[in-house]
Amino acid sequence: MNKIRIAYIGLGWIADWHFKAMKRVSSIEIVGACDAPKNYEACRARCNGWGIKAWMSYEEVLGDPGVDAVAILTPTWLHTEQTFAAIRAKKHVLVEKPVALSAEEIGRMEQAGKAAGVVVLPGHNFVYRPVVRKAKEVLTSGMLGNVSYASFRAVHFIPKAASAGWRKTLSASGGGAMIDSGTHLVYQSLYLMGRPSYLASFDAKKHYLELESEDISLIGLQYPDGAIGNILQSWASGDPSAGEIRIDGDKANLLIADGLYVDGKKMETDFEYGDSFYHLAQAFSDAVLKGTKPISTLEDARAALILIQNAYASAKEKRVIHNPAG
């Protein structure tokens, strides 16, 4: 195989970003898509516009020998069923975040994928951004010195349709702001800072009152070397800067915002949201065609979910949790 023929399962707004990105990867051919059967006519119209095939159901996609891989872009509660079906059909899988609603499900996905000889890659697109990868190099080099503090922050509203759709229901979403958008912050924190030793968390519902879960969540962390950190994901207000990562050391400080800065000096410029999907798509292609180990694996997805669910437990029970990422 020298080109991956991929189909999309699910055609929500995120599919547009994946489509634009994958069109830039020469080793990927987008062959078609499906959505829920009730949405078939809309799916067909969209696929016609893209010049690809439309299927009625994901079962039809998985039964097509002209499909090598699938991108699972459906609501979270459907990921497990569809990922296991794809593995059984011997299709490689790119599955959007959060990968599943339980860590045990992610562990079984990893085992099943290995047994079937297929790649199962979490859609952790932010960790493939050059600004984040360069930040990891800076941290590993010791340029910051003794790191004392790290902050991962994102503050933004979400569309009204998102808060009124499947995200509204706890059983479908697994939580609110932190398990949804906040997953990006959590897996980046694990990549850059490692697994924390202790966690304490607070959350609230301040703006999207229709949700069954939180729209703002703050996680406090302490790492094995004594450094402290926090992760803030909020849908309860808007911020023109949207989000940033800050890491402070006694020799230098690091900032990821509209680029990567170390003590104010810009060291990397590629931070764009759309480009992050391109880098993810290229990593998926390299994993399938070349056997290249991805930066973020299902084990990382599992650790991120465990940390988030422990954050929810901490907020509910008002307690500190030891080894919160497992």
C-alpha positions in Angstrom: 0.0 0.0 0.0 1.4 3.4 -0.9 -1.8 5.4 -0.4 -4.4 5.2 2.3 -8.0 5.2 1.1 -9.9 6.7 4.0 -13.7 7.2 4.7 -15.3 9.4 7.3 -17.8 8.0 9.8 -19.7 11.1 11.0 -20.1 14.5 9.3 -20.3 17.0 12.0 -18.4 20.4 11.8 -15.1 18.8 12.7 -15.2 16.8 9.4 -14.5 20.0 7.5 -11.2 20.5 9.3 -10.2 16.9 8.7 -11.1 17.1 5.0 -9.2 20.3 4.3 -6.1 18.8 6.1 -6.2 15.4 4.5 -6.5 16.9 1.0 -3.0 18.3 1.7 -1.5 14.8 2.4 -0.4 13.1 -0.8 -0.5 9.7 0.7 -4.2 9.9 1.7 -7.1 9.6 -0.6 -10.5 10.6 0.9 -13.0 8.1 -0.8 -16.3 8.8 1.0 -18.3 9.3 4.1 -21.4 8.4 6.0 -23.5 9.9 8.7 -26.5 8.7 10.7 -28.9 7.0 8.2 -31.6 9.6 8.9 -29.1 12.2 7.6 -28.3 10.4 4.4 -29.6 13.0 2.0 -27.6 15.8 3.6 -24.6 13.4 3.7 -25.0 12.7 0.0 -25.2 16.4 -0.9 -22.1 17.2 1.1 -20.2 14.3 -0.4 -21.2 15.3 -3.9 -19.7 18.8 -3.2 -16.5 17.1 -2.1 -16.5 14.7 -5.0 -16.6 11.6 -2.8 -18.9 8.6 -2.3 -21.8 8.7 0.3 -22.8 5.6 2.2 -26.0 5.0 4.1 -24.3 3.6 7.3 -21.0 2.9 8.9 -21.6 -0.8 8.4 -21.6 -0.2 4.6 -18.3 1.7 4.9 -16.6 -1.1 6.8 -17.8 -3.7 4.4 -16.3 -1.9 1.4 -13.0 -3.4 0.2 -12.1 0.0 -1.3 -11.7 1.5 2.2 -8.4 1.0 4.0 -9.1 3.3 7.0 -11.7 5.3 8.7 -11.9 8.6 10.6 -14.5 8.2 13.4 -15.9 11.7 13.9 -19.1 10.9 15.6 -20.4 11.8 19.1 -18.3 10.4 21.9 -20.7 7.7 23.1 -20.5 6.1 19.6 -16.7 5.8 19.4 -16.3 2.5 21.2 -18.8 0.5 19.1 -17.6 2.0 15.8 -13.9 1.6 16.6 -14.3 -2.1 17.5 -16.3 -2.6 14.4 -13.6 -1.0 12.3 -10.9 -3.1 14.0 -12.9 -6.3 13.3 -13.1 -5.2 9.6 -9.3 -4.7 9.5 -9.5 -1.0 8.9 -7.0 1.4 10.4 -8.7 4.0 12.7 -8.3 7.6 13.4 -10.8 8.4 16.3 -11.7 11.8 17.5 -11.1 12.9 21.1 -12.2 12.0 23.7 -11.6 8.4 22.4 -14.2 6.8 24.7 -16.2 7.2 27.9 -14.1 4.7 30.0 -10.4 4.0 30.3 -11.2 0.2 30.2 -12.7 0.7 26.7 -9.6 2.4 25.5 -7.4 -0.3 26.9 -9.4 -2.9 25.0 -9.2 -0.9 21.8 -5.4 -0.9 22.1 -5.3 -4.7 22.6 -7.7 -5.4 19.8 -5.9 -3.1 17.4 -2.6 -4.7 18.1 -4.1 -8.2 17.7 -5.7 -7.2 14.3 -2.5 -5.5 13.1 -4.2 -2.1 12.5 -3.3 1.4 13.6 -5.7 3.0 16.1 -4.7 6.6 16.6 -6.4 9.2 18.9 -7.3 12.5 17.3 -4.9 14.4 19.6 -4.1 17.0 16.9 -2.8 19.8 19.2 0.2 17.7 20.3 1.4 17.5 16.7 1.6 21.3 16.4 5.2 22.4 15.8 4.9 24.9 18.6 4.2 22.1 21.1 6.8 19.8 19.7 9.4 22.6 19.9 8.3 23.3 23.4 9.0 19.7 24.3 12.5 20.1 22.9 13.0 23.3 25.0 11.9 21.5 28.2 14.1 18.4 27.5 17.1 20.6 26.8 17.0 22.2 30.3 16.8 25.7 28.8 14.1 26.7 31.3 16.1 25.5 34.3 14.2 24.3 37.3 10.5 24.3 36.3 8.2 25.5 39.0 4.8 26.1 37.3 2.8 25.2 34.3 -0.6 26.6 33.1 -2.8 25.2 30.4 -5.7 27.6 29.7 -8.6 27.8 27.1 -11.6 30.2 27.5 -14.2 30.4 24.8 -17.9 30.0 24.1 -19.3 27.1 22.1 -22.2 27.3 19.5 -25.7 27.1 21.0 -26.4 24.1 18.8 -23.5 22.2 20.5 -24.8 22.9 24.0 -28.3 21.8 23.0 -27.2 18.7 21.1 -25.7 15.4 22.4 -23.2 17.3 24.6 -26.2 18.3 26.7 -26.6 14.8 28.1 -24.1 13.4 30.5 -24.6 9.8 29.4 -23.6 10.7 25.8 -20.8 13.2 26.6 -19.2 11.8 29.7 -19.0 15.4 31.1 -18.8 19.0 30.0 -16.1 21.4 29.1 -13.1 19.5 30.5 -13.8 16.1 28.9 -14.7 17.9 25.6 -12.5 20.8 24.7 -10.4 20.3 27.8 -9.1 17.0 26.6 -6.8 19.0 24.3 -5.3 20.7 27.3 -5.0 17.5 29.3 -3.1 15.5 26.7 -0.8 18.5 26.0 -0.1 18.8 29.8 0.8 15.1 30.0 3.1 15.4 26.9 5.0 18.4 28.2 4.9 18.0 32.0 4.4 14.2 32.5 2.0 12.6 34.9 1.2 14.5 38.1 1.4 13.1 41.6 -1.7 14.9 43.0 -4.8 16.5 41.7 -7.5 18.7 43.2 -10.3 20.2 41.1 -13.3 22.5 41.0 -16.1 22.9 38.4 -19.3 24.8 37.9 -22.1 25.6 35.5 -22.3 29.3 34.9 -23.5 30.0 31.3 -24.9 26.9 29.5 -27.4 26.1 32.1 -29.1 23.5 29.9 -26.1 21.2 30.2 -26.2 18.3 32.6 -22.5 18.8 33.4 -20.0 21.7 33.9 -19.2 24.5 31.6 -16.1 25.6 33.5 -13.5 23.4 35.2 -10.2 24.1 37.0 -7.7 21.4 37.8 -4.8 21.9 40.2 -1.8 19.6 39.9 1.4 18.8 41.7 4.2 16.9 39.9 6.7 14.4 41.3 9.5 17.0 41.4 7.3 19.5 43.4 6.3 21.7 40.5 2.7 22.8 40.4 0.3 23.5 37.6 -3.3 24.1 36.6 -5.6 23.3 33.7 -8.5 25.7 33.0 -11.1 24.9 30.4 -14.1 27.4 30.3 -17.1 27.7 28.1 -18.6 30.2 30.5 -17.0 33.4 29.0 -15.2 34.5 25.9 -11.6 35.6 25.6 -10.1 37.0 22.3 -6.8 35.2 23.0 -8.7 31.9 23.3 -6.0 30.0 25.1 -2.3 29.6 26.0 0.3 27.4 27.6 2.8 28.9 30.1 5.7 27.1 31.7 8.0 28.9 34.1 11.5 28.0 35.1 14.2 29.7 37.1 16.3 30.3 33.9 13.6 31.1 31.4 9.9 31.1 30.7 7.9 29.5 27.9 4.7 30.7 26.3 2.6 29.1 23.6 0.0 31.6 22.2 0.3 32.9 18.6 3.6 31.0 18.4 6.2 29.6 20.8 8.1 32.2 22.8 11.0 31.6 25.2 11.6 34.8 27.3 9.8 36.8 24.7 11.8 35.5 21.7 9.7 33.8 19.1 11.1 30.3 18.4 8.3 28.6 16.3 5.5 30.2 14.3 3.3 27.2 13.3 0.4 27.2 15.8 -2.7 27.4 13.5 -5.7 25.2 14.4 -6.2 24.1 10.9 -2.6 23.1 10.4 -2.8 20.9 13.5 -5.2 18.6 11.6 -2.7 18.4 8.7 0.1 17.4 11.1 -2.2 14.8 12.7 -3.2 13.4 9.2 0.5 13.1 8.2 1.2 11.3 11.5 -1.6 8.9 10.8 -0.3 8.2 7.3 3.2 7.7 8.6 2.0 5.2 11.3 0.0 3.2 8.7 2.4 3.2 5.8 5.8 3.5 7.5 5.1 2.0 11.0 6.2 5.3 12.6 5.3 5.5 16.2 2.9 8.4 16.8 3.5 11.1 19.4 0.2 10.4 21.1 -1.1 6.9 21.5 -4.1 5.2 23.0 -2.2 4.8 26.2 -1.9 8.6 26.3 -5.7 8.9 25.6 -6.3 6.5 28.4 -4.1 8.5 30.9 -5.9 11.7 29.8 -9.3 10.3 30.4 -8.4 8.9 33.8 -7.1 12.3 34.8 -10.3 14.0 33.7 -12.5 11.5 35.4 -10.5 11.9 38.6 -10.9 15.7 38.3 -14.7 15.2 38.2 -14.5 12.9 41.2 -12.3 15.5 43.1 -14.7 18.3 42.3 -17.7 16.3 43.4 -16.1 14.9 46.6 -13.9 17.9 47.5 -10.8 15.8 47.9 -7.2 15.5 46.7 -6.5 12.5 44.5 -3.1 10.7 44.3 -1.7 9.4 41.0 -4.6 10.9 39.1 -3.5 9.8 35.6 -3.0 6.2 36.6 
